[in-house]
Amino acid sequence: MILHFHSFFSLRYGMMSPQEIVQRCESEAISMRQKVAILLADINNVSGVSNYLRAARDCKHILPLVGCDIRNGDRHLYLLLCESQSGFAQMNAFLSEHLMGGRAFPEVAPEMLGVKVIYPIRNLWNWPKGFDASDSTWGIGIPWVHFDRLRLWKKPLPTGRLLAIQTVTVRDEIDFETHRLLRCIDHN
C-alpha cells in the first residue's frame, strides 16, 4: 500500500506542507509499528520535493517516495514514480517540455529510465490508444473504494501490476471545506 499525498504545492488542491505530511505519517507509522511508503506527487510539479526529502531524512518509519501526478486540467492521467536521481531528472525534463511549451500531456506516458508509471484503475477497462502492455514500467493504482470491482472483472487481471494506492489531500473536515472552495475558485 502506498499513501499518495498532495501538498500545498498542488495549487488550489492540497492543504498540507511537505514537512507536515512527513510528521503526521511518521507518528502514524510509529503507532502501527511498521514502515509506511509515502509518495509525494503534487499535480504537474515537483516544487515540494526538496522540503519533503529534507524533512524525511531522519525518519525511520516511513519510506519517502517522490513523483508527480500528471493531469490535463482536472483529468488524472497517471502518476510518475521516480526510482533514481536520473529518473527524477527525466521526469523534470518531461514536465518542463510540456509545461513550458504549453502542450497537453499525452494519454500514455513516454518511456523514461528510472521512472515507473502508475495508471488509474479506469485503464483496466479502457486502455488509451498507443499503450504497450508488454512494457515493464507500468502498474495500476487501485484505491480501496475500487477493490470490490476487481471481483467482477471477467478477464485475467495483471496481478503483478496491481498496486493499492490511496490519495490524501486534506487533514480534516475544515481542510476538506477549504479544498472544496479552492476547487470552486479554480473552476470559475
LINVENTA-V499031 format. One record per pair of residues at least 6 apart in sequence whose ideal C-beta (glycine too) atoms are under 6 Angstrom apart, sorted by the first residue. I is the first residue (numbers start at 1). J is the second residue. Records with the same first field share a line. If there is no record, write none. Layout:
I->J  J
This chain:
1->164
2->37  39  165
3->38  166  168
4->39  41  165  167
5->21  40  168
6->13  14  42  169
7->14  16  18  42  48
8->14  17
9->42  47  48
10->42  43
12->182  186
13->43
14->169
15->170  175  179
18->48  51  52
19->55
22->55  56
25->38  62
26->59  61  62
29->36  61  62
30->61
35->61  63
36->62
37->63  65
38->62  64
39->65  67
40->52
41->67  68  69  79
42->48
43->69  71
46->68
49->66
56->64
66->82
67->79  80  81  82
68->80  91
69->79
70->77  78  105
72->104  105
76->120
77->105
78->109  117  119
79->118
80->91  115
81->116
82->88  91  115
83->114
84->114
86->114
87->114  115
90->112  115
91->115
98->105
107->128
108->128  130  131
109->117
116->137
117->137  138
118->139  141
119->140
121->140  142  146
124->140
139->161  163
140->161  162
141->163  165
142->162  164
143->166
170->176  179
